[in-house]
């Protein structure tokens, strides 16, 4: 669920009043005072006083199970558990999934923007790097010790630290695993 803090007191959002909030996965600020809430029951916006469904506002006709979000300039990235990734930019929607060959898995755990501007997509079948419209996917064939990738981050030396489900941590240093 969600709890709002006003500086002195905590106010929980009632699951009875807002049943969709029982499985919140991520919260990001869209602009001053507006939050986008990702749940396993779709998207919601909280504007400081009201909470409302936002799936259709983003052109999504189905209710997806969202897992992560990333804002990169004017681009909003939304990851799902089972339906790949949606990219929203200037009113356009782009969908990355198994169906269109852009991802090897629709189970997406997290998103990350690196220091070079690439977007990394962590899936159940490796990790994909999106850069200027091109996608490269890395798997055990490239040196990962497990294909279920949960998260990635980059340290100040430029190395990538990749967290896997049961293979520990993989490190990419100067392009090598």
Backbone as a printed PyTorch tensor [residue, N CA C, xyz], in Angstrom:
tensor([[[  0.8060,  -1.1920,   0.0000],
         [  0.0000,   0.0000,   0.0000],
         [  0.8450,   1.2490,   0.0000]],

        [[  0.1920,   2.3540,   0.2270],
         [  0.8460,   3.6580,   0.2190],
         [  0.4740,   4.4020,   1.4910]],

        [[  1.4590,   5.1050,   2.0310],
         [  1.2480,   5.9600,   3.1920],
         [  1.7620,   7.3470,   2.8390]],

        [[  0.9260,   8.3600,   3.0540],
         [  1.3060,   9.7510,   2.7870],
         [  1.7510,  10.3940,   4.1000]],

        [[  2.8710,  11.1130,   4.0530],
         [  3.3820,  11.8120,   5.2250],
         [  3.2900,  13.3070,   4.9540]],

        [[  2.6280,  14.0670,   5.8240],
         [  2.4340,  15.5040,   5.5980],
         [  3.4370,  16.3740,   6.3490]],

        [[  4.4440,  15.7660,   6.9230],
         [  5.4410,  16.4980,   7.6790],
         [  5.3110,  16.2930,   9.1710]],

        [[  4.1290,  15.8730,   9.5910],
         [  3.9230,  15.5900,  11.0140],
         [  3.2100,  14.2690,  11.2650]],

        [[  2.3450,  13.8790,  10.3310],
         [  1.5670,  12.6510,  10.5290],
         [  1.5840,  11.7850,   9.2800]],

        [[  1.3650,  10.4790,   9.4970],
         [  1.2540,   9.5150,   8.4120],
         [ -0.2150,   9.2200,   8.1530]],

        [[ -0.5950,   9.1630,   6.8690],
         [ -1.9570,   8.8570,   6.4650],
         [ -1.9490,   7.6960,   5.4810]],

        [[ -2.3140,   6.4930,   5.9180],
         [ -2.3440,   5.3590,   4.9840],
         [ -3.5430,   5.4530,   4.0450]],

        [[ -3.3050,   5.0980,   2.7810],
         [ -4.4010,   4.9620,   1.8360],
         [ -5.0670,   3.6310,   2.1350]],

        [[ -6.3400,   3.6300,   2.3520],
         [ -7.0700,   2.4140,   2.7130],
         [ -7.1360,   1.4540,   1.5330]],

        [[ -6.7060,   0.2120,   1.7690],
         [ -6.8050,  -0.8110,   0.7210],
         [ -8.2690,  -1.0860,   0.4070]],

        [[ -9.1320,  -0.9160,   1.4040],
         [-10.5660,  -1.0650,   1.1620],
         [-11.0820,  -0.0290,   0.1880]],

        [[-10.5770,   1.2110,   0.3080],
         [-10.9880,   2.2970,  -0.5810],
         [-10.2410,   2.2460,  -1.9160]],

        [[ -8.9750,   1.7950,  -1.8770],
         [ -8.1430,   1.7290,  -3.0720],
         [ -7.5460,   0.3280,  -3.2100]],

        [[ -8.3490,  -0.6800,  -3.5850],
         [ -7.8430,  -2.0640,  -3.6180],
         [ -6.6740,  -2.2810,  -4.5750]],

        [[ -6.5430,  -1.4590,  -5.6010],
         [ -5.4430,  -1.6180,  -6.5580],
         [ -4.0890,  -1.3330,  -5.9240]],

        [[ -4.0720,  -0.5950,  -4.8170],
         [ -2.8190,  -0.1980,  -4.2030],
         [ -2.2010,  -1.2610,  -3.3110]],

        [[ -2.8050,  -2.4460,  -3.2850],
         [ -2.2500,  -3.5070,  -2.4520],
         [ -0.9110,  -4.0090,  -3.0050]],

        [[ -0.6630,  -3.8460,  -4.2830],
         [  0.5590,  -4.3450,  -4.9040],
         [  1.2960,  -3.2360,  -5.6550]],

        [[  1.7470,  -2.2220,  -4.9440],
         [  2.4740,  -1.1080,  -5.5570],
         [  3.8980,  -1.5520,  -5.8580]],

        [[  4.3640,  -1.2820,  -7.0600],
         [  5.7040,  -1.6890,  -7.4850],
         [  6.6750,  -0.5160,  -7.6130]],

        [[  6.1650,   0.6800,  -7.9490],
         [  7.0420,   1.8280,  -8.1160],
         [  6.2040,   3.0970,  -8.0790]],

        [[  6.8450,   4.2020,  -7.6840],
         [  6.2200,   5.5240,  -7.6870],
         [  7.2360,   6.4920,  -8.2560]],

        [[  6.8140,   7.3000,  -9.2300],
         [  7.7030,   8.3200,  -9.7780],
         [  6.9320,   9.6340,  -9.8760]],

        [[  7.6660,  10.7290,  -9.7560],
         [  7.0450,  12.0390,  -9.8810],
         [  7.0190,  12.4330, -11.3550]],

        [[  5.8200,  12.7370, -11.8500],
         [  5.6830,  13.1700, -13.2410],
         [  6.0280,  14.6420, -13.3720]],

        [[  5.4580,  15.4370, -12.5220],
         [  5.7450,  16.8570, -12.4420],
         [  5.3580,  17.2860, -11.0370]],

        [[  5.5210,  18.5360, -10.7350],
         [  5.3280,  19.0000,  -9.3580],
         [  3.9400,  18.6250,  -8.8320]],

        [[  3.9460,  17.7420,  -7.8290],
         [  2.7090,  17.3820,  -7.1630],
         [  1.9330,  16.2230,  -7.7750]],

        [[  2.3980,  15.6990,  -8.8980],
         [  1.7010,  14.5620,  -9.5180],
         [  2.6030,  13.3480,  -9.5060]],

        [[  2.0780,  12.2590,  -8.9470],
         [  2.8260,  11.0120,  -8.8730],
         [  2.1950,   9.9550,  -9.7580]],

        [[  3.0240,   9.2010, -10.4630],
         [  2.5610,   8.0370, -11.2160],
         [  2.8580,   6.8210, -10.3580]],

        [[  1.8130,   6.0450, -10.0690],
         [  1.9310,   4.8740,  -9.2120],
         [  1.7460,   3.6320, -10.0720]],

        [[  2.7600,   2.7780, -10.0960],
         [  2.7180,   1.5390, -10.8680],
         [  2.3340,   0.4060,  -9.9330]],

        [[  1.3460,  -0.3750, -10.3320],
         [  0.8990,  -1.4950,  -9.5180],
         [  0.7700,  -2.7340, -10.3930]],

        [[  0.5010,  -3.8560,  -9.7620],
         [  0.1800,  -5.0650, -10.5150],
         [ -1.2530,  -4.9980, -11.0400]],

        [[ -1.9520,  -3.8990, -10.7590],
         [ -3.3200,  -3.6840, -11.2320],
         [ -3.4260,  -2.4410, -12.1080]],

        [[ -2.3390,  -2.0610, -12.7570],
         [ -2.3780,  -0.9260, -13.6610],
         [ -1.6790,   0.3070, -13.1270]],

        [[ -1.9060,   1.4310, -13.8440],
         [ -1.2950,   2.7260, -13.5230],
         [ -2.3040,   3.6190, -12.8160]],

        [[ -1.7850,   4.4090, -11.8720],
         [ -2.6360,   5.3580, -11.1520],
         [ -1.8670,   6.6610, -10.9930]],

        [[ -2.6090,   7.7670, -10.9720],
         [ -2.0220,   9.0760, -10.7290],
         [ -2.6130,   9.6250,  -9.4400]],

        [[ -1.7100,  10.1500,  -8.6110],
         [ -2.1210,  10.8700,  -7.4110],
         [ -1.7100,  12.3130,  -7.6160]],

        [[ -2.6860,  13.2420,  -7.5600],
         [ -2.4180,  14.6510,  -7.8420],
         [ -2.3440,  15.5230,  -6.5890]],

        [[ -2.2060,  14.8820,  -5.4430],
         [ -2.1520,  15.6150,  -4.1880],
         [ -3.4360,  15.5490,  -3.4050]],

        [[ -4.5360,  15.3020,  -4.1400],
         [ -5.8190,  15.1670,  -3.4490],
         [ -6.6370,  13.9840,  -3.9590]],

        [[ -6.4790,  13.6380,  -5.2310],
         [ -7.2550,  12.5460,  -5.8230],
         [ -6.3370,  11.4550,  -6.3650]],

        [[ -6.8560,  10.2440,  -6.3660],
         [ -6.1670,   9.1040,  -6.9460],
         [ -7.0780,   8.5350,  -8.0250]],

        [[ -6.5450,   8.3620,  -9.2430],
         [ -7.3820,   7.8570, -10.3230],
         [ -6.5710,   6.9770, -11.2700]],

        [[ -7.2830,   6.0820, -11.9560],
         [ -6.6640,   5.1740, -12.9150],
         [ -6.1270,   5.9740, -14.0940]],

        [[ -4.9430,   5.5950, -14.5850],
         [ -4.3170,   6.3370, -15.6780],
         [ -3.9850,   5.4690, -16.8860]],

        [[ -4.4240,   4.2110, -16.9020],
         [ -4.1010,   3.3260, -18.0270],
         [ -4.5260,   3.9290, -19.3580]],

        [[ -5.7800,   4.3480, -19.4610],
         [ -6.2970,   4.8830, -20.7360],
         [ -5.6720,   6.2240, -21.0830]],

        [[ -5.3140,   6.9930, -20.0710],
         [ -4.6420,   8.2750, -20.3030],
         [ -3.3260,   8.0710, -21.0490]],

        [[ -2.7060,   6.9270, -20.8450],
         [ -1.4530,   6.6030, -21.5240],
         [ -1.6800,   5.7480, -22.7750]],

        [[ -2.9230,   5.5970, -23.1730],
         [ -3.2300,   4.8520, -24.3910],
         [ -3.1870,   3.3530, -24.2250]],

        [[ -3.2160,   2.8700, -22.9850],
         [ -3.1790,   1.4350, -22.7240],
         [ -4.5990,   0.9260, -22.5300]],

        [[ -5.0310,   0.0430, -23.4000],
         [ -6.4000,  -0.4520, -23.3440],
         [ -6.5530,  -1.6170, -22.3740]],

        [[ -5.4340,  -2.1920, -21.9700],
         [ -5.4580,  -3.3000, -21.0160],
         [ -4.8140,  -2.8600, -19.7110]],

        [[ -5.1400,  -3.5710, -18.6600],
         [ -4.5370,  -3.3120, -17.3510],
         [ -3.3380,  -4.2470, -17.1980]],

        [[ -2.1420,  -3.6880, -17.1490],
         [ -0.9230,  -4.4830, -17.0880],
         [ -0.3880,  -4.5570, -15.6660]],

        [[  0.4770,  -5.5490, -15.4310],
         [  1.1790,  -5.6730, -14.1580],
         [  2.5210,  -4.9640, -14.3220]],

        [[  2.6100,  -3.7540, -13.8000],
         [  3.8170,  -2.9530, -13.9710],
         [  4.8480,  -3.2860, -12.9000]],

        [[  6.1330,  -3.2250, -13.2920],
         [  7.2020,  -3.5750, -12.3660],
         [  8.1930,  -2.4390, -12.1130]],

        [[  8.3540,  -1.5180, -13.0610],
         [  9.3330,  -0.4530, -12.8820],
         [  9.0350,   0.6810, -13.8560]],

        [[  9.5670,   1.8630, -13.5370],
         [  9.4040,   3.0280, -14.4070],
         [ 10.6930,   3.8210, -14.4320]],

        [[ 10.8770,   4.5470, -15.5160],
         [ 12.0630,   5.3670, -15.6870],
         [ 11.6750,   6.5830, -16.5230]],

        [[ 12.0800,   7.7610, -16.0720],
         [ 11.9000,   8.9700, -16.8680],
         [ 13.2730,   9.3880, -17.3630]],

        [[ 13.3800,   9.5500, -18.6820],
         [ 14.6280,   9.9580, -19.3210],
         [ 14.3060,  11.1680, -20.1960]],

        [[ 14.4880,  12.3610, -19.6460],
         [ 14.1090,  13.5700, -20.3810],
         [ 12.6030,  13.6160, -20.5660]],

        [[ 12.1550,  13.6510, -21.8280],
         [ 10.7240,  13.6600, -22.1440],
         [ 10.1680,  12.2660, -22.3840]],

        [[ 10.9670,  11.2460, -22.1160],
         [ 10.5550,   9.8740, -22.3970],
         [ 10.2540,   9.1390, -21.0990]],

        [[  9.1000,   8.4760, -21.0820],
         [  8.6950,   7.6420, -19.9530],
         [  8.7720,   6.1890, -20.3860]],

        [[  9.4840,   5.3880, -19.6180],
         [  9.6110,   3.9550, -19.8580],
         [  8.8410,   3.2240, -18.7690]],

        [[  8.0140,   2.2410, -19.1440],
         [  7.2770,   1.4300, -18.1800],
         [  7.5420,  -0.0460, -18.4490]],

        [[  8.0360,  -0.7420, -17.4380],
         [  8.3060,  -2.1790, -17.5420],
         [  7.1320,  -2.9510, -16.9580]],

        [[  6.8690,  -4.1340, -17.5320],
         [  5.7690,  -4.9680, -17.0390],
         [  6.2610,  -6.3820, -16.7300]],

        [[  5.4770,  -7.0610, -15.9390],
         [  5.6890,  -8.4810, -15.6800],
         [  4.7770,  -9.2420, -16.6390]],

        [[  5.2870,  -9.5450, -17.8280],
         [  4.5300, -10.3540, -18.7770],
         [  4.1700,  -9.7000, -20.0930]],

        [[  4.3950,  -8.3940, -20.2210],
         [  4.0440,  -7.7020, -21.4610],
         [  5.1460,  -6.7910, -21.9840]],

        [[  6.3780,  -7.0380, -21.5790],
         [  7.4970,  -6.2710, -22.1050],
         [  7.5920,  -4.8680, -21.5430]],

        [[  7.9830,  -3.9310, -22.4150],
         [  8.2390,  -2.5440, -22.0190],
         [  7.4860,  -1.6110, -22.9560]],

        [[  6.9530,  -0.5320, -22.3770],
         [  6.3220,   0.5330, -23.1490],
         [  7.1820,   1.7830, -23.0180]],

        [[  7.3570,   2.4620, -24.1630],
         [  8.1260,   3.7070, -24.2050],
         [  7.2030,   4.8030, -24.7380]],

        [[  7.0400,   5.8710, -23.9420],
         [  6.1660,   6.9810, -24.3030],
         [  7.0280,   8.2110, -24.5410]],

        [[  6.8660,   8.8130, -25.7400],
         [  7.6430,   9.9960, -26.0730],
         [  6.8180,  10.8960, -26.9730]],

        [[  6.5350,  12.1030, -26.5140],
         [  5.8080,  13.1130, -27.2930],
         [  4.5130,  12.5590, -27.8970]],

        [[  3.7490,  11.8200, -27.1060],
         [  2.4660,  11.2870, -27.5570],
         [  2.5570,   9.9820, -28.3210]],

        [[  3.7610,   9.4990, -28.5930],
         [  3.9380,   8.2340, -29.3060],
         [  4.2050,   7.1080, -28.3100]],

        [[  3.6660,   5.9240, -28.6230],
         [  3.8880,   4.7420, -27.7910],
         [  4.6540,   3.7170, -28.6150]],

        [[  5.7190,   3.2050, -28.0400],
         [  6.4790,   2.1290, -28.6630],
         [  6.4630,   0.9510, -27.6950]],

        [[  6.2100,  -0.2460, -28.2140],
         [  6.1070,  -1.4380, -27.3740],
         [  7.2400,  -2.3980, -27.7340]],

        [[  8.0220,  -2.7920, -26.7360],
         [  9.1010,  -3.7570, -26.9230],
         [  8.6550,  -5.0660, -26.2830]],

        [[  8.6960,  -6.1590, -27.0660],
         [  8.2230,  -7.4450, -26.5430],
         [  8.7660,  -8.6000, -27.3790]],

        [[  8.4630,  -9.8050, -26.9210],
         [  8.8000, -11.0060, -27.6960],
         [  8.0730, -10.9670, -29.0310]],

        [[  6.8200, -10.5220, -29.0120],
         [  5.9760, -10.5400, -30.2150],
         [  6.5900,  -9.7850, -31.3820]],

        [[  7.2590,  -8.6550, -31.1180],
         [  7.8530,  -7.9130, -32.2300],
         [  9.3640,  -8.1380, -32.3400]],

        [[  9.8810,  -9.1010, -31.5630],
         [ 11.2810,  -9.4990, -31.6740],
         [ 12.2730,  -8.5670, -31.0050]],

        [[ 11.8040,  -7.5700, -30.2680],
         [ 12.7310,  -6.6230, -29.6630],
         [ 13.2680,  -7.0960, -28.3120]],

        [[ 12.5500,  -8.0000, -27.6220],
         [ 13.0010,  -8.5680, -26.3500],
         [ 12.9330, -10.0870, -26.4140]],

        [[ 13.7300, -10.7470, -25.5900],
         [ 13.6960, -12.2110, -25.5150],
         [ 12.7620, -12.7100, -24.4250]],

        [[ 12.3000, -11.7910, -23.5640],
         [ 11.3520, -12.1430, -22.5110],
         [ 10.4510, -10.9470, -22.2430]],

        [[  9.1910, -11.2120, -21.9810],
         [  8.2510, -10.1600, -21.6000],
         [  8.2210,  -9.9370, -20.0930]],

        [[  8.9450, -10.7680, -19.3410],
         [  9.0590, -10.6070, -17.8900],
         [ 10.1820,  -9.6130, -17.6220]],

        [[  9.8330,  -8.3710, -17.3500],
         [ 10.8260,  -7.3220, -17.1520],
         [ 10.8310,  -6.9190, -15.6780]],

        [[ 12.0000,  -7.0040, -15.0590],
         [ 12.1300,  -6.7190, -13.6350],
         [ 12.4590,  -5.2650, -13.3450]],

        [[ 13.3600,  -4.6750, -14.1340],
         [ 13.7580,  -3.2980, -13.8520],
         [ 14.3500,  -2.6360, -15.0870]],

        [[ 14.4630,  -1.3020, -14.9940],
         [ 15.0240,  -0.4610, -16.0460],
         [ 16.1280,   0.3960, -15.4430]],

        [[ 17.1180,   0.7470, -16.2650],
         [ 18.2180,   1.5730, -15.7750],
         [ 18.7680,   2.4080, -16.9230]],

        [[ 19.0510,   3.6840, -16.6420],
         [ 19.7090,   4.5630, -17.6160],
         [ 21.1570,   4.7280, -17.1770]],

        [[ 22.0930,   4.4190, -18.0880],
         [ 23.5080,   4.5240, -17.7360],
         [ 24.0590,   5.9120, -18.0600]],

        [[ 25.3400,   6.1150, -17.7570],
         [ 25.9940,   7.4130, -17.9510],
         [ 26.1160,   7.8130, -19.4140]],

        [[ 25.9690,   6.8470, -20.3250],
         [ 26.0520,   7.1340, -21.7600],
         [ 24.6930,   7.3520, -22.4000]],

        [[ 23.6170,   7.2290, -21.6130],
         [ 22.2690,   7.4280, -22.1320],
         [ 21.5860,   6.1630, -22.6050]],

        [[ 22.2510,   5.0180, -22.4960],
         [ 21.6030,   3.7490, -22.8590],
         [ 20.5810,   3.3740, -21.7870]],

        [[ 19.5110,   2.7330, -22.2260],
         [ 18.5110,   2.1970, -21.3090],
         [ 18.7210,   0.6950, -21.2580]],

        [[ 18.8530,   0.1530, -20.0470],
         [ 19.0540,  -1.2760, -19.8350],
         [ 17.7500,  -1.8780, -19.3410]],

        [[ 17.3680,  -3.0070, -19.9420],
         [ 16.1140,  -3.6860, -19.6440],
         [ 16.4530,  -5.0640, -19.0810]],

        [[ 16.1490,  -5.2740, -17.8020],
         [ 16.4810,  -6.5230, -17.1030],
         [ 15.3080,  -7.4920, -17.1980]],

        [[ 15.5350,  -8.6540, -17.8230],
         [ 14.4540,  -9.6030, -18.0760],
         [ 14.7850, -10.9970, -17.5520]],

        [[ 13.8530, -11.9070, -17.7710],
         [ 14.0520, -13.3140, -17.4120],
         [ 14.9120, -14.0580, -18.4300]],

        [[ 15.2570, -13.4020, -19.5370],
         [ 16.0780, -14.0420, -20.5690],
         [ 17.2490, -13.1600, -20.9760]],

        [[ 17.9030, -12.5800, -19.9850],
         [ 19.0600, -11.7480, -20.2540],
         [ 18.7750, -10.2780, -20.0200]],

        [[ 19.7290,  -9.4740, -20.4280],
         [ 19.6180,  -8.0240, -20.2680],
         [ 19.7770,  -7.3780, -21.6350]],

        [[ 18.8950,  -6.4170, -21.9300],
         [ 18.9250,  -5.7470, -23.2290],
         [ 19.3320,  -4.3000, -23.0550]],

        [[ 20.1640,  -3.8340, -23.9740],
         [ 20.6370,  -2.4520, -23.9720],
         [ 20.0030,  -1.7280, -25.1520]],

        [[ 19.2420,  -0.6660, -24.8640],
         [ 18.6070,   0.1490, -25.8950],
         [ 19.4210,   1.4320, -26.0440]],

        [[ 19.8480,   1.7060, -27.3000],
         [ 20.6050,   2.9170, -27.5620],
         [ 20.2790,   3.4100, -28.9600]],

        [[ 19.6900,   4.5970, -29.0290],
         [ 19.3510,   5.2310, -30.3140],
         [ 18.5700,   4.3110, -31.2430]],

        [[ 17.5830,   3.6110, -30.7080],
         [ 16.7230,   2.7540, -31.5220],
         [ 17.2360,   1.3510, -31.7490]],

        [[ 18.4520,   1.0610, -31.3190],
         [ 19.0250,  -0.2860, -31.4690],
         [ 18.9900,  -1.0180, -30.1360]],

        [[ 18.7210,  -2.3340, -30.1970],
         [ 18.6920,  -3.1550, -28.9950],
         [ 19.6860,  -4.2980, -29.1460]],

        [[ 20.5390,  -4.4390, -28.1320],
         [ 21.4730,  -5.5620, -28.0560],
         [ 21.1250,  -6.3340, -26.7940]],

        [[ 20.9720,  -7.6580, -26.9090],
         [ 20.6520,  -8.4810, -25.7490],
         [ 21.8500,  -9.3390, -25.3840]],

        [[ 22.1480,  -9.3870, -24.0810],
         [ 23.2410, -10.1880, -23.5460],
         [ 22.6520, -11.3340, -22.7240]],

        [[ 23.1880, -12.5390, -22.9310],
         [ 22.7110, -13.7370, -22.2350],
         [ 23.9220, -14.5460, -21.7630]],

        [[ 23.6660, -15.7810, -21.3900],
         [ 24.7630, -16.6740, -20.9990],
         [ 25.7130, -16.9140, -22.1770]],

        [[ 25.2100, -16.7890, -23.3950],
         [ 26.0610, -16.9340, -24.5780],
         [ 27.1410, -15.8510, -24.6430]],

        [[ 26.8740, -14.7080, -23.9920],
         [ 27.8230, -13.5940, -23.9780],
         [ 28.6760, -13.5550, -22.7170]],

        [[ 28.4200, -14.4770, -21.7760],
         [ 29.2330, -14.5120, -20.5680],
         [ 28.4810, -14.3390, -19.2610]],

        [[ 27.1860, -13.9850, -19.3070],
         [ 26.4200, -13.9160, -18.0590],
         [ 26.3340, -15.3120, -17.4570]],

        [[ 26.3330, -15.4070, -16.1320],
         [ 26.2500, -16.7340, -15.5260],
         [ 24.8150, -17.1470, -15.2160]],

        [[ 23.8590, -16.2970, -15.5100],
         [ 22.4400, -16.6050, -15.3260],
         [ 21.6520, -15.6650, -16.2220]],

        [[ 20.5180, -16.1240, -16.7420],
         [ 19.7540, -15.2570, -17.6410],
         [ 18.6670, -14.4480, -16.9390]],

        [[ 18.3310, -14.7820, -15.7010],
         [ 17.3010, -14.0140, -14.9900],
         [ 17.9920, -12.8220, -14.3290]],

        [[ 17.8100, -11.6520, -14.9380],
         [ 18.4790, -10.4370, -14.4930],
         [ 17.4780,  -9.5750, -13.7290]],

        [[ 17.8230,  -9.2560, -12.4880],
         [ 16.9250,  -8.4780, -11.6410],
         [ 17.2080,  -6.9750, -11.7010]],

        [[ 18.4820,  -6.5960, -11.6470],
         [ 18.8410,  -5.1780, -11.6600],
         [ 20.2260,  -4.9810, -12.2510]],

        [[ 20.4730,  -3.7200, -12.6210],
         [ 21.8010,  -3.3140, -13.0700],
         [ 22.0580,  -1.9170, -12.5470]],

        [[ 23.3240,  -1.6260, -12.2660],
         [ 23.7430,  -0.2740, -11.9290],
         [ 25.1310,  -0.0500, -12.5070]],

        [[ 25.5880,   1.1870, -12.4580],
         [ 26.9010,   1.5290, -12.9960],
         [ 27.6660,   2.3020, -11.9300]],

        [[ 28.9110,   1.9200, -11.7020],
         [ 29.7010,   2.6330, -10.6990],
         [ 30.4520,   3.8100, -11.3400]],

        [[ 31.1720,   4.5710, -10.5330],
         [ 31.8520,   5.7620, -11.0470],
         [ 33.0570,   5.4430, -11.9320]],

        [[ 33.4670,   4.1710, -12.0070],
         [ 34.5170,   3.7480, -12.9220],
         [ 33.9460,   3.3360, -14.2870]],

        [[ 32.6090,   3.3150, -14.4040],
         [ 31.9700,   2.9170, -15.6520],
         [ 31.6410,   1.4390, -15.7400]],

        [[ 31.9480,   0.6850, -14.6810],
         [ 31.6290,  -0.7530, -14.6760],
         [ 30.1470,  -0.9480, -14.4110]],

        [[ 29.6020,  -1.9850, -15.0250],
         [ 28.2000,  -2.3490, -14.8060],
         [ 28.1420,  -3.5270, -13.8360]],

        [[ 27.3010,  -3.4180, -12.8520],
         [ 27.0830,  -4.4620, -11.8640],
         [ 25.6860,  -5.0160, -12.1120]],

        [[ 25.6190,  -6.2960, -12.4550],
         [ 24.3640,  -6.9370, -12.8580],
         [ 23.9750,  -7.9760, -11.8200]],

        [[ 22.8070,  -7.7860, -11.2250],
         [ 22.2880,  -8.7140, -10.2120],
         [ 21.4230,  -9.7680, -10.8900]],

        [[ 21.7220, -11.0380, -10.6360],
         [ 20.9410, -12.1270, -11.2180],
         [ 20.1190, -12.8170, -10.1350]],

        [[ 19.1870, -13.6590, -10.5770],
         [ 18.3000, -14.3480,  -9.6380],
         [ 19.0460, -15.3490,  -8.7720]],

        [[ 19.8800, -16.1830,  -9.3770],
         [ 20.5860, -17.1820,  -8.5690],
         [ 22.0470, -17.3430,  -8.9800]],

        [[ 22.5410, -16.4000,  -9.7770],
         [ 23.9220, -16.4900, -10.2320],
         [ 24.8290, -15.4520,  -9.6100]],

        [[ 24.3190, -14.7430,  -8.6040],
         [ 25.1410, -13.7240,  -7.9740],
         [ 25.2210, -12.4670,  -8.8180]],

        [[ 26.3870, -11.8370,  -8.7660],
         [ 26.5960, -10.5730,  -9.4770],
         [ 27.5780, -10.7860, -10.6210]],

        [[ 27.2270, -10.2330, -11.7760],
         [ 28.1090, -10.2070, -12.9390],
         [ 28.6080,  -8.7720, -13.0940]],

        [[ 29.8340,  -8.6140, -13.5630],
         [ 30.3940,  -7.2720, -13.7700],
         [ 30.8370,  -7.1690, -15.2260]],

        [[ 30.4290,  -6.0760, -15.8630],
         [ 30.9390,  -5.7510, -17.1960],
         [ 31.9360,  -4.6320, -17.0010]],

        [[ 33.1850,  -4.8820, -17.3780],
         [ 34.2460,  -3.8990, -17.2480],
         [ 34.8870,  -3.7310, -18.6260]],

        [[ 34.7860,  -2.5420, -19.1740],
         [ 35.3100,  -2.2420, -20.5100],
         [ 34.7770,  -3.2270, -21.5470]],

        [[ 33.4810,  -3.4940, -21.4760],
         [ 32.8210,  -4.3480, -22.4530],
         [ 32.9900,  -5.8350, -22.2450]],

        [[ 33.6870,  -6.2650, -21.2090],
         [ 33.9480,  -7.6810, -20.9670],
         [ 33.2910,  -8.1360, -19.6740]],

        [[ 32.6950,  -9.3520, -19.7120],
         [ 32.1260,  -9.9490, -18.4930],
         [ 33.2280, -10.5630, -17.6650]]])
